[in-house]
Amino acid sequence: MEFLFDTATPLGWFIVKTLVILGFVVVLLISLAFLLLADRKIWAAVQMRRGPNVVGAFGLLQSFADFLKFVLKEAVIPAGVDKPIYALAPVLTLVTAFIVWAAIPVAPGWVIADLNVGILYVLAISSLGVYGVILGGWASNSKYAFLGALRSAAQMVSYEIPIGLVFVTVILLSGSLNLTVIVEAQAGGFWHWNALALSPITLVMFPMMVIFFIAALAETNRPPFDLPEAEAELVAGYQVEYSSTFYLLFMIGEYLNIVLMCAMIAILFLGGWHAPFDFAPFTWIPPVLWLAIKIGFAFFMFAMVKALVPRYRYDQLMRLGWKVFLPLCLGAVVLVAAWVTFAQGGG
């Protein structure tokens, strides 16, 4: 049986990679279930109510109960829809949300594909998620769904531009597109992290982290930028005609993208898997746990914004992206490039 797991052979390499990917997917889905529960509990705590607390101890099994409910419910498909595209849209959203994780390093050597162009891969694959939204809205044969899809597409495209420019500032500082190299460049304590470095460049990079966080809210349709799903206007946006498993696939894809943005905040600005202090007992904690803590902190901030900040108007959303974030990010790219060229000697 050992030859089946010998990575020197094509069959062994395929089997080992498949098992690694399956394990990663299972861990990601289980983590997503508890993060979804945390999102609901945080929102409930802010509003001074209990939140899910019946299914399992402290409500820990609520997400799994919701999963079974979605899977077992009947899928109601409206008349007049384009059935092949209607069914393809949520699958496309889910698949693109999963495969982007292939380039995300979670610990030293723990990455499915250690790509030299990891940032470009993340940007390219995450951008494909808009196709699932557009196809779902168009194939639903509903004006409400189509309007929601158009809003979502405009919103996602608009905020991908400042996100891309924020990526450029990090690339300039680290000198690499490889996410593992970017994390390793921040080793040695929190004073080496891109957003908290003890140098003048922090005055640029900390605001870039804030801009990335806000743009990530808009990119993933999170409140206060959930305008494609504004219940008072569009009923439920592009997914209004979806139910059962189809709706579940959209929701899993959306939350996977949210956790991805939290992971990117940790990797690009908060040192990835590195401890805040480079000495014991901080170094005793496994690197993957440090990354999980930072992702959890970023997700907590996502949940708090959802609970506290009122929804924007659509014109305010577009104005923020094009008239505020875009000029600020362009200026930041110039400043970081000047810093790298003159202060660091072109490093």
ROROBA-932320 format. One record per residue (C-alpha): residue number from 1; residue in three letters; x, y, z. Coordinates in pm, whole numbers, plus 50000, padded with zeros to 5 digits. Each point is the difference from the previous one (the first is absolute). Layout:
<site NUM; ALA; <X; Y; Z>> ...
END
This chain:
<site 1; MET; <50000; 50000; 50000>> <site 2; GLU; <50295; 50235; 50048>> <site 3; PHE; <50038; 50055; 49626>> <site 4; LEU; <49657; 50165; 49997>> <site 5; PHE; <50138; 50282; 50218>> <site 6; ASP; <50342; 50030; 49836>> <site 7; THR; <50006; 50357; 49869>> <site 8; ALA; <50283; 49908; 49762>> <site 9; THR; <49750; 49814; 49782>> <site 10; PRO; <49717; 50176; 49811>> <site 11; LEU; <49733; 49784; 50164>> <site 12; GLY; <50140; 50053; 50349>> <site 13; TRP; <50032; 50374; 49944>> <site 14; PHE; <49639; 50016; 49879>> <site 15; ILE; <49868; 49801; 50298>> <site 16; VAL; <50195; 50204; 50257>> <site 17; LYS; <49894; 50332; 49846>> <site 18; THR; <49638; 49887; 49984>> <site 19; LEU; <50002; 49902; 50368>> <site 20; VAL; <50164; 50332; 50095>> <site 21; ILE; <49739; 50196; 49805>> <site 22; LEU; <49712; 49799; 50149>> <site 23; GLY; <50137; 50051; 50350>> <site 24; PHE; <50039; 50373; 49939>> <site 25; VAL; <49644; 50026; 49867>> <site 26; VAL; <49855; 49812; 50298>> <site 27; VAL; <50187; 50215; 50252>> <site 28; LEU; <49898; 50315; 49813>> <site 29; LEU; <49631; 49901; 49995>> <site 30; ILE; <49995; 49908; 50370>> <site 31; SER; <50174; 50327; 50086>> <site 32; LEU; <49748; 50183; 49783>> <site 33; ALA; <49710; 49845; 50195>> <site 34; PHE; <50133; 50134; 50331>> <site 35; LEU; <50092; 50339; 49852>> <site 36; LEU; <49642; 50030; 49873>> <site 37; LEU; <49876; 49922; 50349>> <site 38; ALA; <50241; 50259; 50143>> <site 39; ASP; <49869; 50257; 49752>> <site 40; ARG; <49644; 49942; 50122>> <site 41; LYS; <50098; 49998; 50370>> <site 42; ILE; <50198; 50324; 49970>> <site 43; TRP; <49712; 50170; 49821>> <site 44; ALA; <49763; 49873; 50270>> <site 45; ALA; <50228; 50121; 50282>> <site 46; VAL; <50017; 50351; 49853>> <site 47; GLN; <49619; 50006; 49988>> <site 48; MET; <49982; 49858; 50355>> <site 49; ARG; <49835; 49671; 49910>> <site 50; ARG; <50114; 49639; 50029>> <site 51; GLY; <50037; 49883; 49642>> <site 52; PRO; <50010; 49625; 49917>> <site 53; ASN; <50018; 49808; 50329>> <site 54; VAL; <49773; 49695; 49969>> <site 55; VAL; <50155; 49754; 49752>> <site 56; GLY; <50297; 49849; 50182>> <site 57; ALA; <50189; 50147; 50295>> <site 58; PHE; <49985; 50381; 49975>> <site 59; GLY; <49853; 49955; 49653>> <site 60; LEU; <50324; 49857; 49857>> <site 61; LEU; <49815; 49765; 49765>> <site 62; GLN; <49767; 50266; 49858>> <site 63; SER; <50197; 50039; 49677>> <site 64; PHE; <49992; 49625; 49938>> <site 65; ALA; <49624; 49995; 50060>> <site 66; ASP; <49959; 50283; 49750>> <site 67; PHE; <50212; 49804; 49751>> <site 68; LEU; <49773; 49695; 50030>> <site 69; LYS; <49693; 50221; 49962>> <site 70; PHE; <50129; 50148; 49675>> <site 71; VAL; <50105; 49660; 49861>> <site 72; LEU; <49671; 49827; 50083>> <site 73; LYS; <49768; 50277; 49884>> <site 74; GLU; <49837; 49978; 49661>> <site 75; ALA; <50169; 50212; 49732>> <site 76; VAL; <49729; 50220; 49850>> <site 77; ILE; <50096; 50108; 49647>> <site 78; PRO; <49779; 50279; 49861>> <site 79; ALA; <49842; 49967; 49659>> <site 80; GLY; <50176; 50170; 49713>> <site 81; VAL; <50355; 49979; 50137>> <site 82; ASP; <50296; 49892; 49788>> <site 83; LYS; <50048; 49674; 50191>> <site 84; PRO; <50359; 49909; 49896>> <site 85; ILE; <50135; 50348; 50081>> <site 86; TYR; <49772; 50029; 50304>> <site 87; ALA; <50161; 49684; 50143>> <site 88; LEU; <50352; 50092; 49884>> <site 89; ALA; <50012; 50343; 50171>> <site 90; PRO; <50017; 49885; 50367>> <site 91; VAL; <50242; 49719; 49908>> <site 92; LEU; <50228; 50252; 49826>> <site 93; THR; <49987; 50226; 50305>> <site 94; LEU; <50091; 49714; 50233>> <site 95; VAL; <50279; 49858; 49782>> <site 96; THR; <50174; 50334; 49949>> <site 97; ALA; <49974; 50070; 50374>> <site 98; PHE; <50170; 49668; 50077>> <site 99; ILE; <50278; 49989; 49740>> <site 100; VAL; <50135; 50341; 50096>> <site 101; TRP; <50107; 49843; 50333>> <site 102; ALA; <50254; 49783; 49816>> <site 103; ALA; <50257; 50281; 50017>> <site 104; ILE; <49936; 50104; 50362>> <site 105; PRO; <50286; 49893; 50234>> <site 106; VAL; <49879; 49916; 50351>> <site 107; ALA; <50338; 49909; 50153>> <site 108; PRO; <50362; 49948; 49882>> <site 109; GLY; <49974; 49748; 49717>> <site 110; TRP; <49624; 49958; 50049>> <site 111; VAL; <49865; 50111; 49665>> <site 112; ILE; <49840; 49801; 49720>> <site 113; ALA; <50169; 50198; 49720>> <site 114; ASP; <50289; 50229; 50093>> <site 115; LEU; <49968; 50226; 49696>> <site 116; ASN; <50255; 50267; 49912>> <site 117; VAL; <49706; 50212; 49884>> <site 118; GLY; <49774; 49918; 50295>> <site 119; ILE; <49855; 50351; 50033>> <site 120; LEU; <49911; 50012; 49631>> <site 121; TYR; <49838; 49657; 50030>> <site 122; VAL; <49789; 50114; 50297>> <site 123; LEU; <49895; 50318; 49821>> <site 124; ALA; <49920; 49820; 49674>> <site 125; ILE; <49801; 49709; 50146>> <site 126; SER; <49809; 50210; 50252>> <site 127; SER; <49900; 50233; 49715>> <site 128; LEU; <49832; 49708; 49823>> <site 129; GLY; <49742; 49976; 50279>> <site 130; VAL; <49810; 50288; 49841>> <site 131; TYR; <49899; 49768; 49714>> <site 132; GLY; <49801; 49779; 50237>> <site 133; VAL; <49814; 50305; 50127>> <site 134; ILE; <49927; 50135; 49651>> <site 135; LEU; <49891; 49661; 49864>> <site 136; GLY; <49778; 49935; 50302>> <site 137; GLY; <49823; 50333; 49967>> <site 138; TRP; <49957; 49975; 49625>> <site 139; ALA; <49886; 49636; 49990>> <site 140; SER; <49739; 50051; 50274>> <site 141; ASN; <49758; 50175; 49760>> <site 142; SER; <49930; 50265; 50263>> <site 143; LYS; <50056; 50375; 49978>> <site 144; TYR; <50075; 50017; 50372>> <site 145; ALA; <50268; 49732; 49971>> <site 146; PHE; <50147; 50162; 49689>> <site 147; LEU; <50016; 50343; 50164>> <site 148; GLY; <50174; 49845; 50300>> <site 149; ALA; <50250; 49828; 49771>> <site 150; LEU; <50078; 50325; 49817>> <site 151; ARG; <50054; 50180; 50329>> <site 152; SER; <50226; 49724; 50128>> <site 153; ALA; <50207; 49992; 49682>> <site 154; ALA; <50052; 50377; 50002>> <site 155; GLN; <50088; 49990; 50369>> <site 156; MET; <50247; 49712; 49971>> <site 157; VAL; <50177; 50141; 49694>> <site 158; SER; <50023; 50346; 50159>> <site 159; TYR; <50164; 49877; 50320>> <site 160; GLU; <50234; 49752; 49833>> <site 161; ILE; <50198; 50298; 49872>> <site 162; PRO; <50098; 50142; 50343>> <site 163; ILE; <50061; 49645; 50124>> <site 164; GLY; <50239; 49945; 49710>> <site 165; LEU; <50183; 50325; 50076>> <site 166; VAL; <50032; 49901; 50367>> <site 167; PHE; <50155; 49675; 49877>> <site 168; VAL; <50253; 50206; 49804>> <site 169; THR; <50116; 50182; 50315>> <site 170; VAL; <50063; 49668; 50176>> <site 171; ILE; <50178; 49860; 49694>> <site 172; LEU; <50230; 50304; 49992>> <site 173; LEU; <50091; 49957; 50367>> <site 174; SER; <50068; 49626; 49982>> <site 175; GLY; <50138; 49989; 49646>> <site 176; SER; <49800; 49687; 49917>> <site 177; LEU; <49661; 49880; 49877>> <site 178; ASN; <50038; 49679; 50203>> <site 179; LEU; <49778; 50003; 50309>> <site 180; THR; <50243; 49782; 50197>> <site 181; VAL; <50284; 50244; 49930>> <site 182; ILE; <49776; 50290; 50103>> <site 183; VAL; <49932; 49832; 50335>> <site 184; GLU; <50367; 49912; 50057>> <site 185; ALA; <50096; 50361; 49934>> <site 186; GLN; <49798; 50093; 50312>> <site 187; ALA; <50178; 49761; 50238>> <site 188; GLY; <50162; 50115; 50323>> <site 189; GLY; <49715; 50158; 50197>> <site 190; PHE; <49706; 50231; 49946>> <site 191; TRP; <50231; 50297; 49938>> <site 192; HIS; <50088; 49834; 49668>> <site 193; TRP; <49639; 49952; 49888>> <site 194; ASN; <49902; 50212; 49701>> <site 195; ALA; <49720; 50182; 50182>> <site 196; LEU; <50182; 50048; 50333>> <site 197; ALA; <50365; 50041; 49901>> <site 198; LEU; <50204; 50245; 50207>> <site 199; SER; <50081; 50218; 49700>> <site 200; PRO; <49844; 50295; 49816>> <site 201; ILE; <49852; 49766; 49738>> <site 202; THR; <49745; 49890; 50263>> <site 203; LEU; <49829; 50336; 49949>> <site 204; VAL; <49914; 49871; 49653>> <site 205; MET; <49955; 49628; 50058>> <site 206; PHE; <49766; 50019; 50300>> <site 207; PRO; <49748; 50210; 49803>> <site 208; MET; <50046; 49753; 49713>> <site 209; MET; <49893; 49720; 50234>> <site 210; VAL; <49693; 50201; 50100>> <site 211; ILE; <49916; 50068; 49635>> <site 212; PHE; <50047; 49632; 49917>> <site 213; PHE; <49767; 49908; 50286>> <site 214; ILE; <49727; 50238; 49882>> <site 215; ALA; <50044; 49897; 49636>> <site 216; ALA; <49975; 49636; 50109>> <site 217; LEU; <49663; 50077; 50160>> <site 218; ALA; <49877; 50138; 49668>> <site 219; GLU; <50161; 49720; 49797>> <site 220; THR; <49820; 49732; 50204>> <site 221; ASN; <49665; 50185; 50022>> <site 222; ARG; <50023; 50033; 50378>> <site 223; PRO; <49812; 50269; 50192>> <site 224; PRO; <50007; 50297; 49978>> <site 225; PHE; <50062; 49929; 49631>> <site 226; ASP; <49745; 49719; 49951>> <site 227; LEU; <49813; 50209; 49744>> <site 228; PRO; <49950; 49715; 49748>> <site 229; GLU; <49795; 49828; 50273>> <site 230; ALA; <49829; 50307; 50148>> <site 231; GLU; <49677; 49847; 50124>> <site 232; ALA; <49811; 50332; 49993>> <site 233; GLU; <50078; 50048; 49630>> <site 234; LEU; <50086; 49674; 49823>> <site 235; VAL; <49834; 49731; 50217>> <site 236; ALA; <50321; 49791; 50016>> <site 237; GLY; <50210; 50105; 49705>> <site 238; TYR; <50138; 49760; 49741>> <site 239; GLN; <49909; 49690; 50206>> <site 240; VAL; <49635; 50083; 50063>> <site 241; GLU; <49879; 49716; 49775>> <site 242; TYR; <50232; 49738; 50154>> <site 243; SER; <49912; 49757; 50277>> <site 244; SER; <50122; 49684; 50169>> <site 245; THR; <50345; 49872; 49892>> <site 246; PHE; <50042; 50262; 49727>> <site 247; TYR; <49964; 50278; 50257>> <site 248; LEU; <50235; 49815; 50235>> <site 249; LEU; <50272; 49991; 49734>> <site 250; PHE; <49974; 50376; 49956>> <site 251; MET; <50026; 50052; 50376>> <site 252; ILE; <50300; 49770; 50041>> <site 253; GLY; <50176; 50176; 49712>> <site 254; GLU; <49928; 50341; 50153>> <site 255; TYR; <50131; 49903; 50344>> <site 256; LEU; <50306; 49831; 49850>> <site 257; ASN; <50082; 50329; 49830>> <site 258; ILE; <49954; 50185; 50329>> <site 259; VAL; <50241; 49765; 50180>> <site 260; LEU; <50240; 50031; 49704>> <site 261; MET; <50007; 50378; 50043>> <site 262; CYS; <50066; 49953; 50372>> <site 263; ALA; <50288; 49767; 49915>> <site 264; MET; <50141; 50253; 49751>> <site 265; ILE; <49990; 50273; 50268>> <site 266; ALA; <50197; 49772; 50232>> <site 267; ILE; <50250; 49899; 49729>> <site 268; LEU; <50058; 50337; 49838>> <site 269; PHE; <49998; 50228; 50305>> <site 270; LEU; <50013; 49805; 50328>> <site 271; GLY; <50293; 49766; 49951>> <site 272; GLY; <49808; 49689; 49892>> <site 273; TRP; <50090; 49705; 50224>> <site 274; HIS; <50273; 50189; 50189>> <site 275; ALA; <49961; 50070; 50372>> <site 276; PRO; <49986; 50364; 50115>> <site 277; PHE; <50314; 49941; 50209>> <site 278; ASP; <50288; 49784; 49883>> <site 279; PHE; <50069; 49830; 50332>> <site 280; ALA; <49842; 49749; 50239>> <site 281; PRO; <49723; 49940; 50096>> <site 282; PHE; <49863; 50158; 49681>> <site 283; THR; <50213; 49777; 49777>> <site 284; TRP; <49861; 49691; 50173>> <site 285; ILE; <49664; 50054; 49833>> <site 286; PRO; <49981; 49823; 49658>> <site 287; PRO; <50025; 50239; 49703>> <site 288; VAL; <49668; 49884; 49855>> <site 289; LEU; <49830; 50097; 50326>> <site 290; TRP; <50143; 50353; 49982>> <site 291; LEU; <49857; 50037; 49651>> <site 292; ALA; <49664; 49868; 50121>> <site 293; ILE; <50001; 50255; 50286>> <site 294; LYS; <50065; 50286; 49757>> <site 295; ILE; <49731; 49877; 49760>> <site 296; GLY; <49761; 49977; 50294>> <site 297; PHE; <50081; 50357; 50102>> <site 298; ALA; <49939; 50128; 49646>> <site 299; PHE; <49673; 49804; 49984>> <site 300; PHE; <49895; 50149; 50335>> <site 301; MET; <50050; 50346; 49851>> <site 302; PHE; <49789; 49897; 49698>> <site 303; ALA; <49724; 49890; 50238>> <site 304; MET; <50018; 50319; 50207>> <site 305; VAL; <49972; 50221; 49692>> <site 306; LYS; <49695; 49799; 49894>> <site 307; ALA; <49837; 50061; 50338>> <site 308; LEU; <50091; 50367; 50048>> <site 309; VAL; <50023; 50187; 49670>> <site 310; PRO; <49685; 50107; 49811>> <site 311; ARG; <49960; 49912; 49634>> <site 312; TYR; <50139; 50240; 49739>> <site 313; ARG; <49808; 50132; 49703>> <site 314; TYR; <50120; 49864; 49668>> <site 315; ASP; <50132; 50337; 49879>> <site 316; GLN; <50197; 50034; 50326>> <site 317; LEU; <50149; 49657; 49944>> <site 318; MET; <50116; 50084; 49648>> <site 319; ARG; <50129; 50340; 50105>> <site 320; LEU; <50207; 49845; 50279>> <site 321; GLY; <50163; 49751; 49763>> <site 322; TRP; <50075; 50226; 49705>> <site 323; LYS; <50048; 50346; 50153>> <site 324; VAL; <50162; 49911; 50333>> <site 325; PHE; <50167; 49658; 49998>> <site 326; LEU; <50135; 50010; 49645>> <site 327; PRO; <50194; 50331; 50038>> <site 328; LEU; <50123; 49900; 50347>> <site 329; CYS; <50126; 49664; 49876>> <site 330; LEU; <50172; 50155; 49697>> <site 331; GLY; <50174; 50246; 50231>> <site 332; ALA; <50100; 49717; 50234>> <site 333; VAL; <50157; 49806; 49712>> <site 334; VAL; <50212; 50306; 49912>> <site 335; LEU; <50107; 50052; 50363>> <site 336; VAL; <50090; 49634; 50057>> <site 337; ALA; <50192; 49985; 49672>> <site 338; ALA; <50194; 50313; 50103>> <site 339; TRP; <50069; 49848; 50342>> <site 340; VAL; <50131; 49676; 49853>> <site 341; THR; <50209; 50182; 49740>> <site 342; PHE; <50158; 50269; 50216>> <site 343; ALA; <49974; 49898; 50365>> <site 344; GLN; <50076; 49630; 49944>> <site 345; GLY; <50235; 50043; 49709>> <site 346; GLY; <49776; 49832; 49744>> <site 347; GLY; <49959; 49687; 50213>> 
END
